[in-house]
Amino acid sequence: KSDEEDDDASYCCCYQIYCIDHQPFAIRASSPTLTIIITFTTMMWKPGTAKPNTNTTTAKTPNSKQQSKNGPKSGGSSSKKLSSATMGMRFMQRKGGADPANVSVGDQEKKKLFATNSNINNNSNSNSADGNLERKRDHTAISSQSSSSSSPSSSALNMESCGFGKIDIDENAPRSLPPFESWCAENGVQKMDGVELYSEDGMDYQAVTTVDLPAGSTVMYIPAELCFHSSTVGAELCAMSPTVQEAADQLAKIGSGNSIPDFYIFLKMLIEYEKEDQSNYFPYLDSFPRLYFNAASMTDFCYECLPPLVFSLSRMERVKLENFEQVLQKVDLVSAYNKQNLPLLKWCFNAVYTRAYADKEGQGSDVTLTPMADMFNHGTDTEVEVYFDEGGNAMAYTTVDVPANSPLRISYGCPTNPSFLFARYGFMDDSSPATFCKMMDIPKTPENVDMGMDFSKMLFYHDTGDISQEVMDVVLYAKVLANIKYSPETGDVKQQFYDAHMNGDEATKAAIHEAYRYETISAIKKHVDTFMDQLIALEAKSEGKSLEEHPRLPVILHHNQFVKETFSKVQQNLDGAVAEMGGPVNGGDEWGGDEWNGGEWPAEEYNQEYAYME
């Protein structure tokens, strides 16, 4: 700004300095209209010191070959080392984590964005005389506040790492991880040395270990006052305004009562967002992803490219968002503008449903957003579990021996139901060993459930094309034998098969299977052939579409390709089995049931299935 310009003119800009090994490596400059990232590749001059030689050594940047050669470098974290902790707590199952697993930590392309401010790393872990952790305040702190309060809504959280302005939720906006990690360390989050956050692209992050971890190691501790517990948040918000309870009651009336805990956290996020940099949780919220690929983020055309099961699952996610948007209008704690700000509402909704933990054992309905513990990715094979103690403190511990340079993963859901993981979290788990057989025309009766009708049991296996026994049992019972009329010679074959199954009479079951093997195989084959035709049609529909307009299409096509590969192998096996029995390879069979005809799954049957999976 020149001397001639108006002193009252506004030239407001925020600068965030990111450091590695005591050296700045990037500046993020933010204004209301522009964000600039400036990355330095040489040592920076510090005021009060001699200016560096122009031929100074290149700084150790996150993607330097030296650093990535042997995987992540330990010892650079601003976290605190954990001691042993008692684990008499109930298990909580993670509901979210949008970041895909399957990342090889040792790749040279990996980028490490990790705050290593020496004041925090070297001094904040020292114990004071009274045994409490002593936090040294950085000279760049915005404000200095006590951390004695235990209330999640307290204004006493340490705010030294807080930024300026409001959170940029544009899908292309970067995530601010270094301030978040400093904020965690300043407010009592503890991590075992060697547990770090890694990213391949600066957008998706995951927790990894750079050291060997034996099974039973406590790797992370998060104090309750940092967590968004829906029970605590709900009580806090209802005390602030009676309109919150009115909104919750309205959710229950429209059939979304099980979403009320999630709505409380959704509303809490909106309120904290409007506080901008005055929010105690600003660094945490600013670390969230901006770009999501799940059902709530899809365009209408994306839905047209979804197979029937994932279409129904995705539609239910969209309905939840629409319900939240509807009842939010009753709440007077959020501005009228943001009540209509759909990108903001989607961002908050996605953060809750992809990052929150929910009670797994049914001992309560609490849903919790947990800073740092929400950085564990999903894995078919997991290394970590998360517990909450009676005080609401979160702890993560290893369940197996974990070698150095490995990801730390939890389970987001059944690994044999990749369609649910895709609809909820927006990623395709290529490590899924199998997928649900997609038979959606069989009613969910108690008898069919007894026979094995379950998303996690009626499976087609991806690598081999094998068919699970439950598929064979349910198709024979619900499709084939349902069409066999009673006769004095054979009796009620369907009832005989059911009784044999319930009594463990494998000999009788095997005899009935053998008698109707051709009909059972033909019914399954008709379903597979029809579904393959649908997948081919969906694939053709997406050709020529703009990825800028529909950025989720590649993930949708990836999901469809995984299912197509699985069904193709099953189809080949079925063709071989039919040929061996002398039947037509490309023909149908009178026992084949009605297939999905392009409509939605009947609401009553679908809601039962979805409630079971939830």
Rosetta blueprint (number, residue, H / E / L):
1 K L
2 S L
3 D L
4 E L
5 E L
6 D L
7 D L
8 D L
9 A L
10 S L
11 Y L
12 C L
13 C L
14 C E
15 Y E
16 Q E
17 I E
18 Y E
19 C E
20 I E
21 D L
22 H L
23 Q E
24 P E
25 F E
26 A E
27 I E
28 R E
29 A E
30 S E
31 S L
32 P L
33 T L
34 L L
35 T E
36 I E
37 I E
38 I E
39 T E
40 F L
41 T L
42 T E
43 M L
44 M L
45 W L
46 K L
47 P L
48 G L
49 T L
50 A L
51 K L
52 P L
53 N L
54 T L
55 N L
56 T L
57 T L
58 T E
59 A L
60 K L
61 T L
62 P L
63 N L
64 S L
65 K H
66 Q H
67 Q H
68 S H
69 K L
70 N L
71 G L
72 P L
73 K L
74 S L
75 G L
76 G L
77 S L
78 S L
79 S L
80 K L
81 K L
82 L L
83 S L
84 S L
85 A L
86 T L
87 M L
88 G L
89 M L
90 R E
91 F E
92 M E
93 Q E
94 R E
95 K L
96 G L
97 G L
98 A L
99 D L
100 P L
101 A L
102 N L
103 V L
104 S L
105 V L
106 G L
107 D L
108 Q L
109 E L
110 K L
111 K E
112 K L
113 L L
114 F L
115 A L
116 T L
117 N L
118 S H
119 N H
120 I H
121 N H
122 N H
123 N H
124 S L
125 N L
126 S L
127 N E
128 S L
129 A L
130 D L
131 G L
132 N L
133 L E
134 E L
135 R L
136 K L
137 R L
138 D L
139 H L
140 T L
141 A L
142 I L
143 S L
144 S L
145 Q L
146 S L
147 S L
148 S L
149 S L
150 S L
151 S L
152 P L
153 S L
154 S L
155 S L
156 A L
157 L L
158 N L
159 M L
160 E L
161 S L
162 C L
163 G L
164 F L
165 G L
166 K L
167 I L
168 D L
169 I L
170 D L
171 E L
172 N L
173 A L
174 P L
175 R L
176 S L
177 L H
178 P H
179 P H
180 F H
181 E H
182 S H
183 W H
184 C H
185 A H
186 E H
187 N L
188 G L
189 V L
190 Q E
191 K E
192 M L
193 D L
194 G L
195 V E
196 E E
197 L E
198 Y E
199 S E
200 E L
201 D L
202 G L
203 M L
204 D L
205 Y E
206 Q E
207 A E
208 V E
209 T E
210 T L
211 V L
212 D L
213 L E
214 P L
215 A L
216 G L
217 S L
218 T E
219 V E
220 M E
221 Y E
222 I E
223 P L
224 A H
225 E H
226 L H
227 C L
228 F E
229 H E
230 S H
231 S H
232 T H
233 V H
234 G H
235 A H
236 E H
237 L H
238 C H
239 A H
240 M H
241 S L
242 P H
243 T H
244 V H
245 Q H
246 E H
247 A H
248 A H
249 D H
250 Q H
251 L H
252 A H
253 K H
254 I L
255 G L
256 S L
257 G H
258 N H
259 S H
260 I H
261 P H
262 D H
263 F H
264 Y H
265 I H
266 F H
267 L H
268 K H
269 M H
270 L H
271 I H
272 E H
273 Y H
274 E H
275 K L
276 E H
277 D H
278 Q H
279 S L
280 N L
281 Y L
282 F H
283 P H
284 Y H
285 L H
286 D L
287 S L
288 F L
289 P L
290 R L
291 L L
292 Y L
293 F L
294 N L
295 A H
296 A H
297 S H
298 M L
299 T L
300 D H
301 F H
302 C H
303 Y H
304 E H
305 C L
306 L L
307 P L
308 P H
309 L H
310 V H
311 F H
312 S H
313 L H
314 S H
315 R H
316 M H
317 E H
318 R H
319 V H
320 K H
321 L H
322 E H
323 N H
324 F H
325 E H
326 Q H
327 V H
328 L H
329 Q L
330 K L
331 V L
332 D L
333 L L
334 V L
335 S L
336 A H
337 Y H
338 N H
339 K H
340 Q L
341 N L
342 L H
343 P H
344 L H
345 L H
346 K H
347 W H
348 C H
349 F H
350 N H
351 A H
352 V H
353 Y H
354 T H
355 R H
356 A L
357 Y E
358 A E
359 D E
360 K L
361 E L
362 G L
363 Q L
364 G L
365 S L
366 D L
367 V E
368 T E
369 L E
370 T L
371 P L
372 M L
373 A H
374 D H
375 M H
376 F L
377 N E
378 H E
379 G L
380 T L
381 D L
382 T L
383 E L
384 V E
385 E E
386 V E
387 Y E
388 F E
389 D L
390 E L
391 G L
392 G L
393 N L
394 A E
395 M E
396 A E
397 Y E
398 T E
399 T L
400 V L
401 D L
402 V E
403 P L
404 A L
405 N L
406 S E
407 P E
408 L L
409 R E
410 I E
411 S L
412 Y L
413 G L
414 C L
415 P L
416 T L
417 N L
418 P H
419 S H
420 F H
421 L H
422 F H
423 A H
424 R H
425 Y H
426 G L
427 F L
428 M L
429 D L
430 D L
431 S L
432 S L
433 P L
434 A E
435 T E
436 F E
437 C L
438 K L
439 M L
440 M L
441 D L
442 I L
443 P L
444 K L
445 T L
446 P H
447 E H
448 N H
449 V H
450 D H
451 M H
452 G L
453 M L
454 D L
455 F L
456 S L
457 K L
458 M L
459 L E
460 F E
461 Y E
462 H L
463 D L
464 T L
465 G L
466 D L
467 I E
468 S L
469 Q H
470 E H
471 V H
472 M H
473 D H
474 V H
475 V H
476 L H
477 Y H
478 A H
479 K H
480 V H
481 L H
482 A H
483 N H
484 I L
485 K L
486 Y L
487 S E
488 P L
489 E L
490 T L
491 G E
492 D L
493 V H
494 K H
495 Q H
496 Q H
497 F H
498 Y H
499 D H
500 A H
501 H H
502 M H
503 N H
504 G L
505 D L
506 E H
507 A H
508 T H
509 K H
510 A H
511 A H
512 I H
513 H H
514 E H
515 A H
516 Y L
517 R H
518 Y H
519 E H
520 T H
521 I H
522 S H
523 A H
524 I H
525 K H
526 K H
527 H H
528 V H
529 D H
530 T H
531 F H
532 M H
533 D H
534 Q H
535 L H
536 I H
537 A H
538 L H
539 E H
540 A H
541 K H
542 S L
543 E L
544 G L
545 K L
546 S L
547 L L
548 E L
549 E L
550 H L
551 P L
552 R L
553 L H
554 P H
555 V H
556 I H
557 L H
558 H H
559 H H
560 N H
561 Q H
562 F H
563 V H
564 K H
565 E H
566 T H
567 F H
568 S H
569 K H
570 V H
571 Q H
572 Q H
573 N H
574 L H
575 D H
576 G H
577 A H
578 V H
579 A H
580 E H
581 M L
582 G L
583 G L
584 P L
585 V L
586 N L
587 G L
588 G L
589 D L
590 E L
591 W L
592 G L
593 G L
594 D L
595 E L
596 W L
597 N L
598 G L
599 G L
600 E L
601 W L
602 P L
603 A H
604 E H
605 E H
606 Y H
607 N H
608 Q H
609 E H
610 Y H
611 A H
612 Y H
613 M H
614 E L
